[in-house]
Amino acid sequence: MDATVLEGRGLSLRAALERHRFVGSSDIRVRSVAHDWRRCREGDLFVALSDLAGDSHDRAARAVERGAAAVLTEAVLPLAVPQCVVPDTREAYARLCMALAGRPDRDLITIGITGTAGKTTTSLLLASILRTAGEAPSLLHDSELHWPAEFSRPVMQPGIAAHLRHLVETGQGPAIIEANSRALAQRQLAGVELDVALITNVRRDHLDLHHSTINYRRAKGRLLEQLKDDGLVIVNADDRYTCRLADESVFPVLRYGVHQPADLTATVIERDVAGQTFLLDAGEETHPVSVPVIGEWFVSDCLAAAAVAMALGIELTTIVRGLERARHLPRRLERIECGQPFSVYVDTASTPETLASALKAVAEVSRGQVWCLFGPPPDRDPAQRPWLGRVAEQYADRAIVTRCEQDTTPPGCPFDEAHDVLDGYHRLAAGHVLPTRTAAMEWVLSEAAAGDSVLIAGSADPLVYPETGESDVEYVRELLYRQAGSVSASPAVYRFCSSSPN
């Protein structure tokens, strides 16, 4: 399936789109649509898009030369083919793709999940619950990991529509759709109608993309605009802004929370280095839940997944079994146990908020010092770097600034980002820098003492960077086994260690 082209049974643009005007025709009949002029074929509707990738309006003439029979545009263009002019071609394109696909979202249970943090963890937990309930859920993440190979660009509208149609045709579902702020701001999901819209939390993030907190929050709130007539809103009662969105919504609301009164609540009764047990309280029912991941944030994500499952009519006992069966959540405070006398956790934390949450969770169960290996991600707002340093100094006993796993800068290159991180320290002497990540991990693991806890943050999320595989986790295991003298290091480890510290 070509992710830039979608074919359907044919439809009228006048009937499919709400706000529009036609030039050169009273209506346009469409059977296939494309947004890449190089992929246009005879009879296609070409969609001229304006987004962060550029403006393709000036490529419309080339699309016509390749056979495009009409153009969907935001402004009248000097072309000899019929044109449909709309306020936002991105939104119109998304709606058109879903219409061409036969509106598969109306034949599926669709769950949209957004939030600054917790989207993926909640999605994975919900998928585990649904599988336990006998369903065959599909997780639509903005990477290729959870997509069939033939859908090569899931974030593009044709891929989403075609995938949902595939689920209907094969009898699969429900569809769990992670909606990040970029997808919502660019209207990539505008054509999908949702049964449930969940907002985990809304904090300050991605200002390099949205330019202001107001724009970022507005993008998150767009998810609620996509609910079906009988849709449901689920929000985190502990998050003030999500509650404000819920209060303004015309749809019924289900709330979950750890600290504030809610429909679903939790009370932690036991927590140690290997996991935690909490009581899940849903009205008149209360059940203990034992999970292998520490941290209050994880309890909150369990509640979020449970709230969605309850809204879908799944019994609480099945929900509990589904939560407990989710034993492996990659890089979500993933505990590495190789017989060492101290605890090691690997986490994706790369923002001040997520790093603080991870460090607090580790500190709560640690019997000794808390070590933190962290670094600024290359694709994040540089203004967050000093706050990373502030958080590490406040919550860790020993912290080492290094590169994130997804930072592919060759060894020996300047690590200027470390200066920004150190600007957040009150005591500059407390900041230590080891730019080569593998060297930093080796040093930290060799220095940790019995009872200590080590947090290796900034690990690449395999759901976003599947090409990184298990490198951080595998390397940590190899180092721990080598220290214990259990196994000899593999050639891959020697290859990692071959680059000297900068």
Secondary structure as UniProt FT lines:
FT   TURN            3..4
FT   STRAND          5..12
FT   HELIX           13..16
FT   STRAND          21..23
FT   STRAND          29..34
FT   HELIX           37..39
FT   TURN            42..43
FT   STRAND          45..47
FT   STRAND          50..51
FT   TURN            52..53
FT   STRAND          54..55
FT   HELIX           57..59
FT   HELIX           60..65
FT   TURN            66..67
FT   STRAND          70..73
FT   STRAND          83..85
FT   HELIX           89..100
FT   TURN            101..102
FT   HELIX           104..107
FT   STRAND          110..114
FT   HELIX           119..132
FT   TURN            133..134
FT   STRAND          138..140
FT   TURN            145..146
FT   TURN            149..150
FT   TURN            154..155
FT   HELIX           157..170
FT   STRAND          175..178
FT   HELIX           181..185
FT   TURN            186..191
FT   STRAND          194..199
FT   HELIX           207..210
FT   HELIX           213..221
FT   HELIX           222..226
FT   STRAND          227..236
FT   TURN            237..238
FT   HELIX           240..248
FT   STRAND          253..257
FT   STRAND          264..272
FT   TURN            273..274
FT   STRAND          275..282
FT   TURN            283..284
FT   STRAND          285..291
FT   HELIX           296..311
FT   TURN            312..313
FT   HELIX           316..325
FT   TURN            330..331
FT   STRAND          334..335
FT   STRAND          343..346
FT   HELIX           352..365
FT   STRAND          370..374
FT   TURN            378..379
FT   HELIX           382..384
FT   HELIX           385..395
FT   STRAND          398..401
FT   TURN            405..406
FT   TURN            411..412
FT   HELIX           417..422
FT   TURN            423..424
FT   HELIX           428..430
FT   STRAND          432..433
FT   HELIX           437..447
FT   TURN            450..451
FT   STRAND          453..456
FT   TURN            462..464
FT   HELIX           466..468
FT   TURN            469..470
FT   HELIX           471..484
FT   HELIX           491..497
//
